[in-house]
Amino acid sequence: MLSPALAQHASDPAQFLLPRHIPLAVLTRDGLIEGVHYGSLIATAPDAGTLLEAGDPLKPFYPRSSLKPLQAVALVRGGLNISPELLALTAASHSGAAIHRDGALRILELHGLTPDALENTTDLPYGTPEREEWLRNGGEPSQLAQNCSGKHAAMAATCVINGWPVRGYLDPEHPLQQLVANTIGDLTGEAPAGISTDGCGTPLYALTLLGMARAFGRLAAAASAVEPEARSDAETTEGSPEAAVARAMARHPEMVAGEGRDVTELMRLVPGLVAKDGFEGVQLVGLPDGRGVAVKISDGGDRARMPVTVRVLDALDVDTSQLTGIATAPVLGGGHQVGLLQAADFLFLDAATPPTPKTSD
């Protein structure tokens, strides 16, 4: 039965049927499984076919901030023309470091705007060290410090470029958001199963893991297809909007997340890979050959997201030898390691099979 709080928002109670998630990650302590993270995932081929899947990858979900690269493609299609470094920030859930805050401000200033144009929520920096430094220096929640400020600055800038009203750019009926919605539909090949509002105020579309994996494969492949001369130039914006966004993210991973963040580390360690995370346990990856990976952890736990993703990459024969630092996480007892958070053998599980951790070499 739906709670009254859910029922008042439900137009179709069937949309709340539980997804058929399966165990994707386990936490062990001295040989005993102490925690299990359920979820779903899919990996797609360059032709958009399915390479592997687990759980319920066709169940609609909210991709949250993993939509940002797709939104960035829409802005480039709408005429946004900024440096790759700032374009990467447009697709970011940044940590709130000075380079991120200054970058968002620069996007605004390049288009004759001030921070007053931003319509995102206020927040402290997302990154722990960045937030602590911000507070030590007397900082308070602000729109520039909020992790979506690069995207919002670029949205306001795209309105200026097209002569659209800047005020109200988050309204789903605004021309900017219509452009974004059409672009997301084009890249995923799906019509949204539902529409909501993300934490920062941006319209949010319910899609499937299949559609999102296809979109990320398309972005990464577009960047790989650009002429070698263009790829070697870190400042190029040549090629399609998809190529421009993916190349900017791969060349400037520190702008997409931040120092010490696993998404930044993943893109640094696997050349040409494009990655973006999202709240509630979402991870998307695009590979240069056009394959895509989409992961959703059902409980929203962030810690399981990357171990599962690395396991999928390993199954796709991607060289993961440099990813050991983000493929697992130690479990401590008394300051010493007594267990491990790691991917389960989900490629061989069904919903009725108990999870088994993958044995480390």
C-alpha positions as CSV (number, residue, x, y, z in Angstrom):
1,M,0.0,0.0,0.0
2,L,1.2,3.5,-0.8
3,S,1.8,5.9,2.0
4,P,-0.4,9.0,1.9
5,A,2.6,11.1,1.0
6,L,3.3,9.0,-2.1
7,A,-0.4,8.6,-3.0
8,Q,-0.9,12.3,-3.4
9,H,1.7,12.4,-6.1
10,A,0.7,9.2,-7.9
11,S,-1.3,9.4,-11.1
12,D,-0.7,5.7,-11.8
13,P,-0.1,3.4,-8.8
14,A,1.5,0.9,-11.2
15,Q,4.5,3.1,-11.5
16,F,5.4,2.3,-7.9
17,L,5.7,-1.5,-8.5
18,L,9.1,-2.5,-7.2
19,P,11.9,-3.1,-9.8
20,R,13.3,-6.6,-10.0
21,H,16.7,-5.6,-8.6
22,I,19.3,-8.3,-7.8
23,P,22.4,-8.2,-5.5
24,L,25.2,-6.3,-7.1
25,A,27.6,-5.6,-4.3
26,V,28.4,-7.1,-0.9
27,L,30.2,-5.9,2.2
28,T,32.0,-8.7,4.1
29,R,33.4,-8.5,7.6
30,D,35.7,-11.4,8.6
31,G,34.2,-13.7,6.1
32,L,30.5,-12.9,6.9
33,I,28.3,-11.0,4.5
34,E,27.3,-7.9,6.5
35,G,25.6,-5.8,3.8
36,V,24.1,-6.3,0.4
37,H,23.4,-3.6,-2.2
38,Y,20.8,-4.5,-4.8
39,G,20.4,-2.8,-8.2
40,S,20.2,-3.2,-11.9
41,L,22.6,-2.6,-14.8
42,I,23.1,-2.9,-18.5
43,A,25.9,-2.7,-21.1
44,T,25.1,-1.9,-24.7
45,A,26.9,-2.5,-27.9
46,P,27.8,0.3,-30.5
47,D,24.6,-0.7,-32.4
48,A,22.6,-0.2,-29.2
49,G,22.1,-3.9,-28.7
50,T,22.5,-5.5,-25.3
51,L,25.8,-7.0,-24.3
52,L,25.0,-7.9,-20.7
53,E,22.4,-7.0,-18.2
54,A,21.4,-7.7,-14.6
55,G,18.3,-7.0,-12.6
56,D,15.6,-4.8,-14.2
57,P,17.3,-2.4,-16.7
58,L,14.1,-1.6,-18.5
59,K,12.4,-0.2,-15.4
60,P,12.2,3.6,-15.6
61,F,14.3,5.5,-13.1
62,Y,15.5,9.1,-12.6
63,P,19.1,9.4,-13.9
64,R,19.6,12.5,-11.7
65,S,22.9,14.3,-12.5
66,S,24.0,11.6,-14.9
67,L,21.8,13.5,-17.3
68,K,24.1,16.5,-17.3
69,P,26.3,15.5,-20.3
70,L,23.1,15.1,-22.3
71,Q,21.9,18.5,-21.2
72,A,25.3,19.9,-22.1
73,V,24.9,18.5,-25.7
74,A,21.6,20.3,-25.9
75,L,23.2,23.6,-25.0
76,V,25.9,23.1,-27.6
77,R,23.2,22.4,-30.1
78,G,21.7,25.6,-29.0
79,G,24.8,27.6,-29.9
80,L,26.9,27.5,-26.7
81,N,30.5,27.9,-27.7
82,I,32.9,27.9,-24.7
83,S,36.3,26.4,-24.0
84,P,36.5,22.6,-23.4
85,E,37.4,23.2,-19.8
86,L,34.2,25.2,-19.2
87,L,32.2,22.8,-21.3
88,A,33.3,20.0,-19.0
89,L,32.1,22.1,-16.1
90,T,28.7,22.4,-17.8
91,A,28.4,18.6,-17.5
92,A,29.6,18.5,-13.9
93,S,28.6,17.7,-10.4
94,H,31.6,19.6,-9.2
95,S,33.2,19.6,-5.8
96,G,33.0,23.3,-5.3
97,A,36.7,24.1,-5.5
98,A,37.9,27.5,-6.6
99,I,38.4,26.3,-10.2
100,H,34.7,25.2,-10.3
101,R,33.3,28.4,-8.8
102,D,35.5,30.6,-10.9
103,G,34.6,28.6,-14.0
104,A,30.9,29.0,-13.5
105,L,31.4,32.7,-12.9
106,R,33.4,33.0,-16.1
107,I,30.6,31.4,-18.1
108,L,28.2,34.0,-16.9
109,E,30.6,36.9,-17.5
110,L,31.4,35.8,-21.0
111,H,27.7,36.3,-21.8
112,G,27.1,39.5,-19.9
113,L,25.5,37.9,-16.9
114,T,26.1,37.9,-13.1
115,P,25.3,35.3,-10.5
116,D,21.9,36.9,-10.1
117,A,20.9,35.1,-13.2
118,L,21.3,31.6,-11.6
119,E,18.2,29.8,-10.6
120,N,19.7,26.8,-8.9
121,T,19.5,26.2,-5.2
122,T,22.1,27.4,-2.8
123,D,24.4,24.9,-1.1
124,L,27.9,24.4,0.4
125,P,30.6,22.8,-1.8
126,Y,29.9,19.1,-2.4
127,G,33.5,17.9,-1.9
128,T,34.4,17.3,1.8
129,P,37.8,19.1,1.7
130,E,36.3,21.9,-0.4
131,R,33.4,22.3,2.0
132,E,35.7,22.3,5.1
133,E,37.9,25.0,3.5
134,W,34.9,27.0,2.5
135,L,33.5,27.0,6.0
136,R,36.9,27.8,7.6
137,N,37.0,30.9,5.4
138,G,33.5,32.0,6.5
139,G,31.7,30.8,3.4
140,E,28.0,30.3,3.4
141,P,25.7,28.3,1.1
142,S,25.6,29.9,-2.4
143,Q,24.5,29.2,-5.9
144,L,28.1,29.3,-7.3
145,A,29.3,26.8,-4.7
146,Q,26.4,24.4,-5.4
147,N,27.6,21.5,-7.5
148,C,25.3,22.2,-10.5
149,S,26.4,25.8,-11.0
150,G,28.3,25.2,-14.2
151,K,25.2,23.7,-15.8
152,H,23.0,26.5,-14.7
153,A,25.5,29.2,-15.8
154,A,25.6,27.5,-19.2
155,M,21.8,27.3,-19.4
156,A,21.5,31.0,-18.7
157,A,24.2,31.7,-21.3
158,T,22.4,29.7,-23.9
159,C,19.3,31.8,-23.3
160,V,21.3,34.9,-24.0
161,I,22.7,33.4,-27.2
162,N,19.2,32.6,-28.5
163,G,17.5,35.8,-27.3
164,W,15.3,33.8,-24.9
165,P,14.3,35.1,-21.5
166,V,16.9,34.2,-18.9
167,R,14.4,34.5,-16.0
168,G,12.4,31.3,-15.8
169,Y,14.8,29.2,-17.7
170,L,14.0,26.2,-15.5
171,D,10.3,26.1,-16.5
172,P,9.7,22.9,-18.5
173,E,7.8,25.0,-21.1
174,H,10.8,27.4,-21.6
175,P,12.4,27.1,-25.1
176,L,15.6,26.1,-23.4
177,Q,14.1,23.2,-21.6
178,Q,12.2,22.2,-24.7
179,L,15.5,22.0,-26.5
180,V,17.0,19.9,-23.6
181,A,14.0,17.5,-23.6
182,N,14.2,17.0,-27.4
183,T,17.9,16.3,-27.2
184,I,17.6,13.8,-24.4
185,G,14.9,12.0,-26.4
186,D,17.1,12.0,-29.4
187,L,20.2,10.7,-27.6
188,T,18.4,8.0,-25.6
189,G,15.8,7.0,-28.2
190,E,13.1,7.2,-25.5
191,A,10.2,9.3,-24.5
192,P,10.3,9.9,-20.8
193,A,8.1,7.7,-18.6
194,G,7.7,10.6,-16.1
195,I,8.8,14.1,-15.4
196,S,9.9,15.5,-12.0
197,T,12.3,18.1,-10.7
198,D,15.9,17.5,-9.7
199,G,17.4,18.8,-6.5
200,C,18.8,21.9,-8.2
201,G,15.5,22.7,-9.8
202,T,16.1,21.4,-13.3
203,P,13.4,19.3,-15.1
204,L,14.2,15.6,-14.6
205,Y,13.1,12.8,-16.9
206,A,12.4,9.2,-16.0
207,L,14.3,7.0,-18.5
208,T,15.6,3.4,-18.6
209,L,19.2,2.2,-18.0
210,L,19.1,0.9,-21.6
211,G,18.4,4.4,-23.0
212,M,21.0,6.1,-20.9
213,A,23.7,3.5,-21.7
214,R,23.0,4.0,-25.4
215,A,23.3,7.8,-25.0
216,F,26.7,7.6,-23.3
217,G,28.0,5.1,-25.9
218,R,26.9,7.6,-28.5
219,L,28.7,10.5,-26.9
220,A,32.0,8.6,-26.4
221,A,32.0,7.2,-29.9
222,A,31.4,10.7,-31.4
223,A,34.5,12.0,-29.6
224,S,36.6,9.0,-30.8
225,A,35.5,9.5,-34.4
226,V,37.0,13.1,-34.5
227,E,40.1,13.4,-36.6
228,P,43.3,12.6,-34.7
229,E,44.6,16.1,-35.3
230,A,41.6,17.5,-33.5
231,R,41.7,14.9,-30.7
232,S,45.3,15.8,-29.9
233,D,44.3,19.5,-29.3
234,A,42.9,19.8,-25.8
235,E,41.3,23.1,-26.7
236,T,39.4,22.0,-29.8
237,T,35.7,22.2,-30.0
238,E,35.5,20.6,-33.5
239,G,33.0,17.9,-34.4
240,S,29.5,17.3,-33.3
241,P,28.0,18.6,-30.1
242,E,28.2,15.0,-28.7
243,A,31.9,14.9,-29.6
244,A,32.6,18.3,-28.1
245,V,31.0,17.4,-24.7
246,A,32.6,13.9,-24.5
247,R,36.0,15.2,-25.5
248,A,35.8,18.0,-23.0
249,M,34.9,15.7,-20.2
250,A,37.6,13.2,-21.0
251,R,40.3,15.9,-21.3
252,H,39.2,17.8,-18.2
253,P,37.9,15.2,-15.7
254,E,38.9,17.4,-12.8
255,M,36.1,19.8,-13.9
256,V,33.5,17.0,-14.1
257,A,33.8,16.1,-10.4
258,G,37.0,17.0,-8.5
259,E,40.2,15.8,-6.9
260,G,39.7,12.7,-4.9
261,R,36.4,11.8,-6.7
262,D,36.1,8.4,-8.3
263,V,34.6,9.7,-11.5
264,T,37.5,11.9,-12.1
265,E,39.9,9.1,-11.3
266,L,38.1,6.7,-13.7
267,M,38.4,9.1,-16.7
268,R,42.0,9.8,-15.9
269,L,42.9,6.1,-15.9
270,V,41.0,4.9,-18.9
271,P,41.7,7.0,-22.0
272,G,38.7,8.1,-24.0
273,L,36.2,6.9,-21.4
274,V,33.4,9.3,-20.4
275,A,31.8,8.9,-17.0
276,K,29.1,10.7,-15.0
277,D,27.6,9.8,-11.7
278,G,24.2,10.8,-10.2
279,F,22.6,10.9,-6.8
280,E,20.7,7.8,-5.6
281,G,23.5,5.4,-6.8
282,V,23.6,6.1,-10.5
283,Q,26.7,5.6,-12.7
284,L,27.0,6.0,-16.5
285,V,30.0,5.2,-18.7
286,G,30.6,5.6,-22.4
287,L,33.5,3.8,-24.1
288,P,35.3,5.1,-27.2
289,D,34.1,2.2,-29.3
290,G,30.5,3.1,-28.7
291,R,29.7,0.7,-25.9
292,G,27.8,2.1,-22.9
293,V,27.3,1.1,-19.3
294,A,24.5,2.1,-16.9
295,V,24.3,1.2,-13.2
296,K,21.6,1.9,-10.6
297,I,22.0,1.0,-7.0
298,S,18.5,0.5,-5.6
299,D,19.1,1.9,-2.1
300,G,20.8,5.0,-3.4
301,G,24.1,4.0,-1.7
302,D,27.0,5.8,-3.3
303,R,29.7,3.4,-2.1
304,A,28.5,0.5,-4.3
305,R,28.3,2.4,-7.5
306,M,31.9,2.2,-8.6
307,P,32.8,-1.3,-7.6
308,V,29.9,-2.6,-9.7
309,T,30.9,-0.4,-12.6
310,V,34.5,-1.6,-12.6
311,R,33.2,-5.2,-12.5
312,V,31.1,-4.5,-15.6
313,L,34.0,-2.9,-17.4
314,D,36.1,-6.0,-16.6
315,A,33.4,-8.2,-18.0
316,L,33.6,-6.1,-21.2
317,D,37.3,-6.8,-21.5
318,V,38.3,-3.2,-20.7
319,D,41.7,-3.1,-19.0
320,T,40.9,-2.4,-15.4
321,S,44.4,-3.1,-14.0
322,Q,44.8,0.5,-13.0
323,L,41.4,0.7,-11.3
324,T,42.1,-1.4,-8.2
325,G,41.9,1.8,-6.0
326,I,38.2,2.3,-6.9
327,A,37.2,-1.3,-7.6
328,T,36.9,-2.2,-3.9
329,A,36.9,-0.4,-0.5
330,P,38.3,-1.8,2.7
331,V,36.2,-2.5,5.8
332,L,38.0,-1.6,9.0
333,G,37.9,-2.9,12.5
334,G,40.0,-1.3,15.1
335,G,41.9,0.5,12.5
336,H,42.8,-2.7,10.6
337,Q,41.2,-4.2,7.5
338,V,38.8,-6.9,8.4
339,G,36.6,-7.1,5.3
340,L,35.9,-5.6,1.9
341,L,33.2,-3.9,-0.1
342,Q,33.2,-5.5,-3.6
343,A,31.0,-6.5,-6.5
344,A,29.0,-9.6,-6.2
345,D,28.9,-12.3,-9.0
346,F,25.9,-10.6,-10.4
347,L,26.5,-11.8,-14.0
348,F,25.6,-15.3,-12.8
349,L,22.8,-14.4,-10.3
350,D,19.1,-14.4,-10.5
351,A,16.9,-12.8,-7.9
352,A,16.6,-16.1,-5.9
353,T,20.3,-16.8,-5.7
354,P,22.3,-15.6,-2.6
355,P,25.1,-13.1,-3.4
356,T,28.7,-14.3,-3.6
357,P,31.6,-11.9,-3.5
358,K,34.1,-12.1,-6.3
359,T,37.4,-13.6,-5.0
360,S,40.2,-11.1,-5.2
361,D,43.3,-12.3,-7.0
